[in-house]
Amino acid sequence: MACAIAAMTLSGHAAANHLEADRSAIIQAVLNDARTRWQGTLPCISDHLISAGTGRDTRQLISRSSGVKSPFAPCRSARLGDRYLAISEPVIKGDAAVVELEYRCPICGEGNLYSLEHRNGRWRIVRRDRSWVS
């Protein structure tokens, strides 16, 4: 019985580590896409919440995702004139995932819903749909 419980605990840890690795890879893929798209505007990463239900803000989500190297600096404050990015917690189901990324600036902004698939050992963006524009 003790061996069965130990095996279940180890498999639970392995699953949690795999999920964390997937989450980190998804966030990295979306941030890399954002860097390419908004290269000239130099937005910063805000503490703005997209998905308030998780209780984590964008900076916490990125900092707690092992191995993620954000190409954007953190915002110093949430001033009205800042350009910033905010990202949602990835929703993962099997080999598919979705995540939302918002870009906001003083006179514009847009939201994008990313669809990703796990192929050949990597998470790849397969679709990006604009969810809103201002």
C-alpha positions in Angstrom: 0.0 0.0 0.0 2.8 2.4 0.9 4.5 1.7 -2.4 1.3 2.5 -4.3 0.8 5.8 -2.5 4.5 6.7 -3.1 4.1 5.9 -6.8 0.9 8.0 -7.0 2.7 10.9 -5.3 5.6 10.7 -7.8 3.4 10.5 -10.8 1.5 13.5 -9.4 4.7 15.5 -9.1 5.7 14.4 -12.6 2.4 15.6 -14.0 2.7 18.9 -12.1 6.2 19.4 -13.5 5.0 18.6 -17.0 2.1 21.1 -16.7 4.5 23.8 -15.5 6.9 23.1 -18.4 4.0 23.3 -20.9 2.7 26.5 -19.3 6.1 28.1 -19.4 6.6 27.1 -23.1 3.2 28.5 -24.1 3.8 31.8 -22.3 7.3 32.1 -23.9 5.9 31.4 -27.4 3.2 34.1 -27.0 5.7 36.7 -25.6 8.1 36.0 -28.5 5.3 36.6 -31.0 4.4 39.8 -29.2 8.0 41.0 -29.3 8.0 40.5 -33.1 4.6 42.2 -33.6 5.2 45.3 -31.3 9.0 45.6 -31.7 9.0 49.4 -32.3 6.5 50.3 -29.5 8.5 48.9 -26.5 5.6 48.1 -24.2 6.2 46.9 -20.7 4.7 44.0 -18.7 2.1 45.3 -16.3 0.5 43.9 -13.2 -2.8 44.2 -14.9 -5.1 41.2 -14.5 -6.7 39.7 -17.5 -8.0 36.6 -15.7 -8.8 37.8 -12.2 -10.1 34.3 -11.3 -6.5 33.0 -11.0 -5.5 35.5 -8.4 -2.2 36.1 -10.2 -1.2 39.1 -12.2 0.8 39.1 -15.4 4.2 39.8 -13.7 3.6 37.0 -11.2 2.5 34.6 -14.0 5.7 35.2 -15.9 8.0 35.2 -12.8 6.5 31.9 -11.5 6.9 30.2 -14.9 10.3 28.6 -14.9 12.5 29.3 -17.8 10.4 32.2 -19.2 12.6 35.1 -20.3 10.4 38.1 -21.0 11.6 40.3 -23.8 9.8 43.2 -22.1 10.7 45.1 -18.9 8.2 45.4 -16.0 6.2 48.6 -15.8 7.3 50.9 -13.0 3.7 51.9 -12.3 0.2 51.6 -13.7 0.1 55.2 -15.1 -2.5 56.1 -17.6 0.1 56.9 -20.3 2.0 53.6 -20.2 2.0 51.1 -23.0 1.8 47.7 -21.6 1.1 44.0 -22.2 -0.9 41.7 -20.1 -1.3 37.9 -20.5 -3.8 35.4 -19.2 -3.2 32.1 -17.6 -2.9 29.4 -20.4 -5.8 27.0 -20.6 -4.4 23.6 -21.6 -6.3 20.5 -22.7 -4.2 17.7 -24.1 -2.1 18.9 -27.0 -4.1 22.2 -27.4 -4.0 25.5 -25.5 -5.4 29.0 -25.6 -4.1 32.2 -24.0 -5.1 35.8 -24.3 -2.6 38.7 -24.7 -3.6 42.4 -24.4 -1.6 45.3 -25.7 -2.7 48.7 -24.4 -1.4 52.2 -25.0 -2.8 55.7 -24.2 -4.9 56.0 -27.5 -5.1 52.4 -28.7 -5.1 48.7 -27.8 -6.0 45.3 -28.8 -6.6 41.8 -27.4 -5.5 38.6 -29.1 -6.6 35.1 -28.5 -3.8 32.6 -29.3 -4.4 29.0 -30.1 -1.4 26.7 -29.7 -0.8 23.0 -30.4 1.9 20.7 -29.1 3.7 19.3 -32.1 7.0 17.5 -32.3 7.9 18.3 -28.7 7.1 22.1 -29.0 4.2 24.4 -28.4 3.4 26.2 -31.7 1.0 29.1 -32.3 -1.5 27.8 -34.9 -3.9 30.8 -34.8 -4.1 34.3 -33.5 -7.5 36.0 -33.5 -8.1 39.6 -32.5 -10.7 39.6 -29.7 -11.1 43.3 -29.4 -9.6 46.6 -30.7 -9.7 50.1 -29.5 
